[in-house]
Amino acid sequence: MEIETPREFFDIVLPERFKPEKAEGIDVVVQVKITGLKGGDWTAEIKEQRMNVTNGVHPSPNLYVEITDSDFLDLVNEKLSAQKAFFTGRIKFKGDIVLALKLRDIGFL
């Protein structure tokens, strides 16, 4: 099944992909800004091996991620690797890059 919108990913797919057993010790607030027509702002709070995703902007996230809607969809549909997106400047992070890499392991990116 191909993911068609960021909203579909955050509302339906991410809860299924989330791997709480790999989230032990992770305590983070991630702000995701997706630009473009299908874009928007989402906040994911991961703490105590649980994840809560809401639509909107958090006042003080630990990690900020910005990406275009088309690159985001390529990323979550596995047409673009996170490493390639990062090294080509298609995804931008502010915050702890090591933490960003851990998010991939728990199914977030």
C-alpha positions as CSV (number, residue, x, y, z in Angstrom):
1,M,0.0,0.0,0.0
2,E,1.5,3.3,-1.0
3,I,1.1,6.2,1.4
4,E,-0.5,9.2,-0.4
5,T,-0.4,12.0,2.1
6,P,1.5,12.9,5.2
7,R,-1.7,12.9,7.2
8,E,-2.3,9.3,6.2
9,F,1.2,8.4,7.4
10,F,0.8,10.1,10.8
11,D,-2.8,9.0,11.4
12,I,-2.8,5.5,10.1
13,V,0.6,4.1,9.2
14,L,2.9,5.4,11.9
15,P,0.9,3.9,14.8
16,E,1.3,0.5,13.0
17,R,5.0,1.0,12.3
18,F,5.9,2.2,15.8
19,K,8.1,-0.3,17.6
20,P,7.8,0.4,21.3
21,E,10.3,-2.3,22.2
22,K,13.0,-0.3,20.4
23,A,12.0,3.0,22.1
24,E,13.3,2.2,25.5
25,G,15.1,5.2,27.0
26,I,13.9,7.6,24.3
27,D,12.3,10.8,25.6
28,V,11.8,13.3,22.8
29,V,9.4,15.8,21.3
30,V,9.8,15.8,17.5
31,Q,8.4,18.7,15.4
32,V,7.8,17.8,11.8
33,K,7.2,20.5,9.3
34,I,6.2,19.3,5.8
35,T,6.1,22.0,3.2
36,G,4.0,21.9,0.0
37,L,0.3,21.4,-0.9
38,K,0.0,18.2,1.2
39,G,2.1,19.5,4.0
40,G,1.4,20.6,7.5
41,D,2.9,20.5,11.0
42,W,2.9,17.5,13.3
43,T,4.3,16.8,16.8
44,A,5.3,13.4,18.0
45,E,6.0,12.9,21.7
46,I,7.8,9.7,22.5
47,K,8.3,8.8,26.1
48,E,8.2,5.6,28.2
49,Q,8.0,3.5,25.0
50,R,4.7,5.3,24.0
51,M,4.1,7.7,21.1
52,N,1.5,10.4,20.8
53,V,1.2,12.3,17.5
54,T,-0.8,15.5,17.2
55,N,-1.4,18.0,14.5
56,G,0.2,21.3,15.2
57,V,3.3,23.0,16.5
58,H,5.0,22.3,19.8
59,P,6.6,25.3,21.6
60,S,9.8,23.6,22.5
61,P,10.7,20.4,20.6
62,N,13.9,18.5,21.2
63,L,14.2,17.7,17.5
64,Y,12.9,19.7,14.5
65,V,12.6,18.0,11.0
66,E,11.7,19.9,7.8
67,I,11.0,18.2,4.5
68,T,8.9,18.8,1.4
69,D,5.7,16.8,1.0
70,S,7.0,14.9,-2.1
71,D,10.3,14.0,-0.4
72,F,8.5,12.9,2.7
73,L,6.2,10.6,0.7
74,D,9.2,9.2,-1.1
75,L,10.9,8.6,2.3
76,V,7.9,6.9,3.9
77,N,7.2,4.8,0.8
78,E,10.9,3.7,0.8
79,K,11.7,5.4,-2.5
80,L,14.3,7.6,-0.8
81,S,16.6,6.6,2.0
82,A,16.9,8.8,5.1
83,Q,20.7,9.0,4.6
84,K,20.4,10.1,1.0
85,A,17.7,12.7,2.0
86,F,20.0,14.1,4.7
87,F,23.2,14.2,2.7
88,T,21.5,15.8,-0.3
89,G,19.8,18.4,1.9
90,R,16.3,17.2,1.2
91,I,15.6,16.7,4.9
92,K,16.7,19.2,7.5
93,F,17.3,18.5,11.2
94,K,17.8,20.8,14.1
95,G,18.7,19.0,17.3
96,D,20.4,15.8,18.2
97,I,21.2,13.9,15.0
98,V,21.9,10.7,16.9
99,L,18.4,10.9,18.3
100,A,17.1,11.4,14.7
101,L,18.9,8.1,13.7
102,K,17.2,6.3,16.6
103,L,13.8,7.4,15.3
104,R,14.4,5.4,12.2
105,D,14.9,2.3,14.3
106,I,11.5,2.7,16.1
107,G,9.7,3.1,12.8
108,F,9.3,6.9,12.8
109,L,11.3,7.8,9.6
